[in-house]
Amino acid sequence: MAMTETRYEHVVLDEDGVPTIAGTSIKVEHVALEHWQYGWSPEELCYQHPGLTLGQVHSALAYYWDHRDEMDRTIEDSVAHVQNLRREAGPSPFAKRLRAQGLI
């Protein structure tokens, strides 16, 4: 897998140009989302991802903040894609059964 180094010690761009924490499959956008959505501190992110160091987390967050507009667009595109997939797939058979029983 070809990686491109960045000026952030622990962040590389994968072959698709996606910023990822070096030596892992964890995308910078996932760390940023968890920090933003759950309010997790860098220490909590390390706790939730035991394989990450505090330096890796801080580097990922620094990359996010320095590329915020671009990263936010990527996140918005990902969310829209998932919403489209859910809409196209419709309710699952399990959800249909629950709805038919009046449980949801």
ROBA-46694 format. One record per residue (C-alpha): residue number from 1; residue in three letters; z, x, y. Coordinates in nm, 3 decimals. Last residue first. Example, Ala and Ser with C-alpha at 12.3 -4.5 7.8 and 13.67 -1.06 7.14 Angstrom:
# ROBA-46694
ATOM pos code      up    east   north
ATOM   2  SER   0.714   1.367  -0.106
ATOM   1  ALA   0.780   1.230  -0.450
END
This chain:
# ROBA-46694
ATOM pos code      up    east   north
ATOM 104  ILE   1.667  -4.160   0.079
ATOM 103  LEU   1.859  -4.306  -0.213
ATOM 102  GLY   1.672  -4.636  -0.213
ATOM 101  GLN   1.573  -4.599  -0.577
ATOM 100  ALA   1.205  -4.587  -0.482
ATOM  99  ARG   1.289  -4.324  -0.218
ATOM  98  LEU   1.465  -4.108  -0.477
ATOM  97  ARG   1.168  -4.140  -0.714
ATOM  96  LYS   0.921  -4.052  -0.436
ATOM  95  ALA   1.135  -3.753  -0.333
ATOM  94  PHE   1.123  -3.624  -0.693
ATOM  93  PRO   0.747  -3.677  -0.714
ATOM  92  SER   0.714  -3.464  -0.400
ATOM  91  PRO   0.616  -3.627  -0.072
ATOM  90  GLY   0.280  -3.540   0.077
ATOM  89  ALA   0.094  -3.218  -0.004
ATOM  88  GLU  -0.125  -3.235   0.306
ATOM  87  ARG   0.172  -3.297   0.540
ATOM  86  ARG   0.372  -3.017   0.378
ATOM  85  LEU   0.079  -2.775   0.406
ATOM  84  ASN   0.027  -2.871   0.770
ATOM  83  GLN   0.396  -2.818   0.847
ATOM  82  VAL   0.383  -2.477   0.675
ATOM  81  HIS   0.083  -2.373   0.886
ATOM  80  ALA   0.248  -2.494   1.207
ATOM  79  VAL   0.562  -2.291   1.128
ATOM  78  SER   0.354  -1.979   1.056
ATOM  77  ASP   0.156  -2.021   1.379
ATOM  76  GLU   0.480  -2.060   1.578
ATOM  75  ILE   0.620  -1.744   1.416
ATOM  74  THR   0.306  -1.546   1.498
ATOM  73  ARG   0.312  -1.674   1.856
ATOM  72  ASP   0.679  -1.575   1.883
ATOM  71  MET   0.597  -1.226   1.753
ATOM  70  GLU   0.323  -1.175   2.014
ATOM  69  ASP   0.544  -1.293   2.299
ATOM  68  ARG   0.848  -1.100   2.174
ATOM  67  HIS   0.690  -0.760   2.118
ATOM  66  ASP   0.968  -0.544   2.272
ATOM  65  TRP   1.229  -0.800   2.164
ATOM  64  TYR   1.098  -0.807   1.806
ATOM  63  TYR   1.072  -0.428   1.777
ATOM  62  ALA   1.429  -0.393   1.905
ATOM  61  LEU   1.542  -0.653   1.648
ATOM  60  ALA   1.373  -0.461   1.366
ATOM  59  SER   1.522  -0.131   1.486
ATOM  58  HIS   1.867  -0.289   1.509
ATOM  57  VAL   1.835  -0.422   1.155
ATOM  56  GLN   1.714  -0.089   1.015
ATOM  55  GLY   1.993   0.101   1.193
ATOM  54  LEU   2.254  -0.141   1.059
ATOM  53  THR   2.132  -0.061   0.710
ATOM  52  LEU   1.950  -0.306   0.488
ATOM  51  GLY   1.991  -0.342   0.111
ATOM  50  PRO   2.282  -0.583   0.148
ATOM  49  HIS   2.065  -0.843   0.327
ATOM  48  GLN   2.313  -1.118   0.419
ATOM  47  TYR   2.581  -0.861   0.503
ATOM  46  CYS   2.332  -0.653   0.699
ATOM  45  LEU   2.226  -0.966   0.891
ATOM  44  GLU   2.594  -1.037   0.954
ATOM  43  GLU   2.637  -0.691   1.108
ATOM  42  PRO   2.327  -0.740   1.326
ATOM  41  SER   2.482  -1.066   1.448
ATOM  40  TRP   2.368  -1.394   1.297
ATOM  39  GLY   2.305  -1.678   1.540
ATOM  38  TYR   2.157  -1.885   1.258
ATOM  37  GLN   1.819  -1.959   1.416
ATOM  36  TRP   1.791  -1.652   1.642
ATOM  35  HIS   1.922  -1.375   1.418
ATOM  34  GLU   1.769  -1.537   1.112
ATOM  33  LEU   1.439  -1.572   1.295
ATOM  32  ALA   1.446  -1.212   1.415
ATOM  31  VAL   1.515  -1.082   1.062
ATOM  30  HIS   1.233  -1.296   0.925
ATOM  29  GLU   0.994  -1.186   1.202
ATOM  28  VAL   1.063  -0.820   1.122
ATOM  27  LYS   0.933  -0.877   0.771
ATOM  26  ILE   1.140  -0.777   0.471
ATOM  25  SER   0.933  -0.623   0.189
ATOM  24  THR   1.138  -0.305   0.200
ATOM  23  GLY   1.085   0.070   0.237
ATOM  22  ALA   1.019   0.044   0.608
ATOM  21  ILE   1.121  -0.287   0.766
ATOM  20  THR   0.799  -0.481   0.819
ATOM  19  PRO   0.572  -0.541   1.115
ATOM  18  VAL   0.257  -0.722   0.991
ATOM  17  GLY  -0.064  -0.528   1.056
ATOM  16  ASP  -0.232  -0.658   0.739
ATOM  15  GLU  -0.198  -0.320   0.564
ATOM  14  ASP   0.172  -0.317   0.652
ATOM  13  LEU   0.299  -0.214   0.995
ATOM  12  VAL   0.610   0.000   0.981
ATOM  11  VAL   0.958  -0.043   1.126
ATOM  10  HIS   1.258   0.180   1.055
ATOM   9  GLU   1.213   0.452   1.319
ATOM   8  TYR   1.050   0.232   1.579
ATOM   7  ARG   0.760   0.427   1.734
ATOM   6  THR   0.543   0.272   1.466
ATOM   5  GLU   0.419   0.411   1.137
ATOM   4  THR   0.123   0.252   0.964
ATOM   3  MET   0.154   0.155   0.601
ATOM   2  ALA  -0.109   0.152   0.330
ATOM   1  MET   0.000   0.000   0.000
END
